Amino acid sequence: MVTREHGVIAVFGATGQQGGAVVDALLAREARVRALVRTPTSDRAQALAARGVEPAVVRIDAPASTVAALEAVDAFYFMTPEANSLEEVEEEVRVGTALVDAAAAARVPHVVFNSAFGADRERGVPHHDSKHRIEEYLKRSGLRATMVRPAAFMENFATVMAPSLEDGTIVLRLPLPDDVVLKMISIEDIGKVAAAILLGTADVPGGAVAVVGDEPTGPQIAAVFGRRAGLPSRYEALPLSVLGNDLDKAMFRQFAEASASPSDIAAVRAIEPAVRDLTEWIRSTGWTAPADRVRS
């Protein structure tokens, strides 16, 4: 239930993957949702409106529009655009701090920031350190705030990190040593965790939660896909040099370093019991093995 009768939850980033998952989870709990959008005529914004989401047009460069959109809401979830270059890192920080300022001006009772795993301190990963800077700014604002820090997305195994089938064997290749665990979570489950916090149905001691649903090693990940396909599996660790840019290299270094950081999956499931591990996520997606690459 929402924290106040007839309460409204504001969401910035509702047309994206993670923000969209938050909206889905909120609507599933019959919450009233206000989406802060910059282009109300976009297909995604109109699709939200068709589902009963209230649109509120905002412009980051016009602070009054964001303050007005946040008036009288019970809680505010926001995420910042993912940076793909050093220039975009600074833009991400600019957007994040502007949203915090607007929330403070509107006196929002509770702000939930979708950050990143490890953003509790600077770690030398520019597009994660940017989120640390926003976290620190949010803490200094005096607002009641909760940081949601998701790990790597399981959905990457359906796209850029998808295993292949080669000569009847499931093969997974990642730029991670084979004895390093990869902390992960599904995007849908991020939305469910954030929704529970926004609606006040879950307590987050310390005001931050690292959202992790599973943490297998590379060989264990390959084995999970192999069991699903009923086939043998193999993992091959790749060098960081296979990655196309310095931001990705820094991110995978952080993934490896994060392996040593403790995870409290039980605490995440205390917030949302339905959070899935990799095996459950693969089953829920209906994943099947790709076409075999038979060597000649």
C-alpha positions as CSV (number, residue, x, y, z in Angstrom):
1,M,0.0,0.0,0.0
2,V,1.1,3.6,-0.5
3,T,2.4,5.6,2.4
4,R,-0.5,7.9,2.4
5,E,-4.1,7.6,1.2
6,H,-4.2,8.8,-2.4
7,G,-0.4,9.2,-2.5
8,V,1.4,9.6,-5.7
9,I,4.8,8.2,-6.5
10,A,6.9,10.2,-9.0
11,V,9.3,8.4,-11.3
12,F,12.0,10.0,-13.4
13,G,13.4,7.6,-16.0
14,A,10.0,5.8,-16.5
15,T,10.6,5.3,-20.2
16,G,13.8,3.4,-19.7
17,Q,14.5,-0.1,-18.6
18,Q,15.0,0.3,-14.9
19,G,12.5,3.1,-14.4
20,G,10.0,1.2,-16.5
21,A,10.5,-1.8,-14.2
22,V,9.8,0.4,-11.2
23,V,6.6,1.7,-12.9
24,D,5.5,-1.9,-13.7
25,A,6.0,-2.9,-10.1
26,L,4.2,0.1,-8.7
27,L,1.2,-0.4,-11.0
28,A,1.1,-4.1,-10.0
29,R,0.5,-2.8,-6.5
30,E,-2.2,-0.4,-7.6
31,A,-0.1,2.7,-6.8
32,R,-0.7,6.0,-8.4
33,V,2.3,6.9,-10.6
34,R,3.4,10.2,-12.1
35,A,6.0,9.9,-14.8
36,L,8.4,12.9,-15.2
37,V,9.1,12.9,-18.9
38,R,10.9,15.3,-21.2
39,T,9.1,14.2,-24.4
40,P,5.4,13.4,-23.7
41,T,4.7,12.6,-27.4
42,S,7.2,9.8,-27.5
43,D,5.8,6.3,-28.0
44,R,7.0,5.1,-24.6
45,A,5.5,8.1,-22.8
46,Q,2.2,7.6,-24.5
47,A,2.2,3.9,-23.7
48,L,2.6,4.8,-20.0
49,A,-0.2,7.3,-20.2
50,A,-2.4,4.6,-21.8
51,R,-1.8,2.5,-18.7
52,G,-3.0,5.2,-16.3
53,V,0.3,6.8,-15.5
54,E,0.0,10.6,-15.1
55,P,2.5,12.4,-17.3
56,A,4.4,15.5,-16.0
57,V,6.5,17.4,-18.5
58,V,9.9,18.5,-17.1
59,R,12.9,20.3,-18.4
60,I,16.2,19.9,-16.4
61,D,17.2,23.4,-17.6
62,A,13.9,24.8,-16.2
63,P,14.0,23.8,-12.6
64,A,10.5,25.2,-11.9
65,S,9.0,22.6,-14.1
66,T,10.6,19.8,-12.1
67,V,9.6,21.3,-8.8
68,A,6.0,21.6,-9.9
69,A,6.0,18.0,-11.1
70,L,7.1,16.9,-7.6
71,E,4.6,18.9,-5.6
72,A,2.5,16.8,-3.2
73,V,4.1,13.5,-4.1
74,D,4.7,10.9,-1.4
75,A,8.0,9.6,-2.8
76,F,10.3,10.2,-5.8
77,Y,12.4,7.6,-7.6
78,F,15.0,8.8,-10.1
79,M,17.8,7.5,-12.1
80,T,20.3,9.3,-14.2
81,P,21.2,8.6,-17.9
82,E,24.0,6.1,-18.2
83,A,27.2,7.7,-19.3
84,N,29.1,6.3,-22.2
85,S,31.9,8.9,-22.3
86,L,33.7,11.2,-19.8
87,E,31.6,14.1,-21.2
88,E,28.4,12.3,-20.5
89,V,29.6,11.5,-16.9
90,E,29.5,15.3,-16.1
91,E,26.1,15.6,-17.8
92,E,24.9,12.7,-15.6
93,V,26.0,14.5,-12.4
94,R,24.4,17.7,-13.6
95,V,21.0,16.0,-14.2
96,G,21.2,14.1,-10.9
97,T,22.0,17.2,-8.8
98,A,19.3,19.2,-10.5
99,L,16.7,16.5,-9.6
100,V,17.9,16.5,-6.0
101,D,17.6,20.3,-5.9
102,A,14.0,20.1,-7.2
103,A,13.1,17.4,-4.7
104,A,14.4,19.6,-1.9
105,A,12.5,22.6,-3.2
106,A,9.3,20.5,-3.4
107,R,10.0,19.0,0.1
108,V,9.5,15.4,-1.2
109,P,9.1,13.1,1.9
110,H,11.3,10.3,0.5
111,V,13.7,10.1,-2.4
112,V,14.9,6.8,-3.8
113,F,18.0,7.1,-6.1
114,N,18.8,4.3,-8.5
115,S,22.6,4.2,-8.1
116,A,25.1,1.4,-8.8
117,F,26.7,-1.4,-6.9
118,G,29.9,-0.1,-5.2
119,A,28.9,3.6,-5.4
120,D,29.2,3.9,-1.7
121,R,32.7,5.3,-2.5
122,E,34.9,6.4,-5.4
123,R,36.4,3.4,-7.2
124,G,38.0,4.8,-10.3
125,V,35.1,3.8,-12.6
126,P,33.9,7.2,-14.0
127,H,30.3,6.2,-14.8
128,H,30.0,4.6,-11.3
129,D,31.8,7.4,-9.5
130,S,29.3,9.8,-11.0
131,K,26.6,8.1,-9.1
132,H,28.7,8.3,-5.9
133,R,28.9,12.1,-6.4
134,I,25.1,12.2,-6.8
135,E,24.6,10.0,-3.7
136,E,26.8,12.4,-1.7
137,Y,24.9,15.4,-3.0
138,L,21.6,13.8,-2.0
139,K,22.9,13.0,1.5
140,R,23.9,16.7,2.0
141,S,20.4,17.8,0.8
142,G,18.8,16.9,4.1
143,L,16.1,14.8,2.3
144,R,15.1,11.4,3.6
145,A,16.9,9.3,1.0
146,T,17.4,5.6,0.1
147,M,20.1,4.4,-2.3
148,V,19.3,1.4,-4.4
149,R,22.5,0.0,-5.8
150,P,22.0,-2.7,-8.5
151,A,24.7,-5.1,-9.5
152,A,25.2,-6.2,-13.1
153,F,22.0,-7.1,-15.1
154,M,21.1,-10.6,-15.8
155,E,19.5,-9.3,-19.0
156,N,23.0,-8.9,-20.4
157,F,23.1,-12.6,-20.9
158,A,20.4,-12.2,-23.5
159,T,22.4,-9.6,-25.4
160,V,26.1,-8.5,-25.1
161,M,27.1,-11.4,-22.8
162,A,25.0,-14.1,-24.3
163,P,26.5,-17.6,-24.4
164,S,27.0,-19.4,-27.7
165,L,26.6,-23.0,-28.8
166,E,29.7,-24.4,-30.5
167,D,30.0,-28.0,-31.6
168,G,27.3,-29.0,-29.1
169,T,28.8,-27.2,-26.2
170,I,27.4,-24.1,-24.4
171,V,30.3,-21.6,-24.4
172,L,30.4,-18.4,-22.3
173,R,33.3,-15.9,-22.7
174,L,33.7,-12.9,-20.4
175,P,36.6,-10.6,-19.5
176,L,36.6,-12.0,-15.9
177,P,38.9,-14.5,-14.2
178,D,37.2,-17.9,-13.8
179,D,37.5,-17.8,-10.0
180,V,35.7,-14.4,-9.7
181,V,32.0,-14.2,-8.9
182,L,29.8,-11.8,-10.9
183,K,27.2,-10.2,-8.7
184,M,23.9,-9.8,-10.7
185,I,20.3,-9.0,-10.5
186,S,17.4,-8.9,-13.0
187,I,16.0,-5.5,-14.1
188,E,12.5,-6.6,-13.2
189,D,13.6,-7.4,-9.7
190,I,15.3,-4.0,-9.3
191,G,11.9,-2.5,-10.0
192,K,10.2,-4.7,-7.4
193,V,12.8,-3.8,-4.8
194,A,12.5,-0.1,-5.5
195,A,8.7,-0.2,-5.5
196,A,8.6,-1.8,-2.1
197,I,10.9,0.9,-0.7
198,L,8.9,3.7,-2.4
199,L,5.6,2.4,-1.0
200,G,7.0,2.0,2.5
201,T,6.5,-1.7,2.8
202,A,10.2,-2.4,3.4
203,D,12.7,-1.0,5.8
204,V,16.3,-0.3,4.6
205,P,18.7,0.0,7.5
206,G,21.4,2.5,6.8
207,G,19.5,4.0,3.9
208,A,21.1,1.9,1.2
209,V,20.8,-1.6,-0.3
210,A,23.1,-3.4,-2.7
211,V,20.6,-5.2,-5.0
212,V,22.1,-8.6,-5.7
213,G,20.1,-11.7,-6.6
214,D,23.0,-14.1,-7.3
215,E,26.8,-14.2,-7.5
216,P,28.1,-17.2,-9.5
217,T,31.6,-17.5,-11.1
218,G,32.0,-17.6,-14.9
219,P,32.2,-21.5,-15.0
220,Q,29.1,-21.6,-12.8
221,I,27.2,-19.3,-15.1
222,A,28.1,-21.4,-18.1
223,A,27.0,-24.5,-16.2
224,V,23.6,-23.0,-15.4
225,F,23.0,-22.3,-19.1
226,G,24.3,-25.8,-20.0
227,R,21.9,-27.5,-17.6
228,R,19.0,-25.4,-19.0
229,A,20.0,-26.6,-22.5
230,G,20.8,-30.2,-21.5
231,L,24.3,-29.8,-22.9
232,P,27.9,-29.6,-21.7
233,S,29.3,-26.2,-21.0
234,R,32.6,-24.4,-21.0
235,Y,33.8,-21.0,-19.7
236,E,36.6,-19.0,-21.2
237,A,38.1,-16.0,-19.4
238,L,39.0,-13.2,-21.8
239,P,41.5,-10.3,-21.4
240,L,40.2,-6.8,-20.8
241,S,41.7,-5.8,-24.1
242,V,38.7,-7.3,-25.9
243,L,36.5,-4.5,-24.6
244,G,36.0,-1.6,-26.9
245,N,36.5,1.4,-24.6
246,D,38.1,2.5,-21.3
247,L,34.8,2.9,-19.5
248,D,33.9,-0.8,-20.1
249,K,37.4,-1.9,-19.1
250,A,37.1,0.1,-15.8
251,M,33.6,-1.4,-15.2
252,F,34.8,-5.0,-15.6
253,R,37.8,-4.3,-13.3
254,Q,35.2,-3.1,-10.8
255,F,33.1,-6.2,-11.3
256,A,36.2,-8.3,-10.4
257,E,37.1,-6.1,-7.4
258,A,33.4,-6.3,-6.2
259,S,33.8,-10.1,-6.0
260,A,35.5,-9.6,-2.6
261,S,32.7,-7.3,-1.3
262,P,30.1,-9.1,0.8
263,S,26.6,-9.4,-0.5
264,D,23.5,-9.7,1.6
265,I,21.1,-11.5,-0.7
266,A,18.9,-12.4,2.3
267,A,18.4,-8.7,3.0
268,V,17.4,-8.1,-0.6
269,R,14.9,-10.9,-0.4
270,A,13.6,-9.5,2.9
271,I,12.6,-6.4,0.9
272,E,11.3,-8.5,-2.1
273,P,11.0,-12.2,-1.5
274,A,10.5,-13.0,-5.2
275,V,14.0,-11.8,-6.3
276,R,15.4,-14.6,-8.5
277,D,18.8,-16.2,-8.9
278,L,20.2,-16.8,-12.3
279,T,18.7,-20.3,-12.7
280,E,15.2,-18.9,-11.9
281,W,15.7,-15.9,-14.2
282,I,16.8,-18.2,-17.1
283,R,13.7,-20.4,-16.6
284,S,11.4,-17.4,-16.4
285,T,12.6,-16.0,-19.6
286,G,12.2,-19.2,-21.5
287,W,15.8,-19.1,-22.7
288,T,16.8,-21.7,-25.3
289,A,20.2,-22.5,-26.8
290,P,21.1,-20.5,-29.9
291,A,21.9,-22.1,-33.2
292,D,25.0,-24.3,-33.2
293,R,28.3,-23.0,-34.7
294,V,29.7,-26.2,-36.1
295,R,33.4,-25.9,-37.0
296,S,34.3,-27.2,-40.5
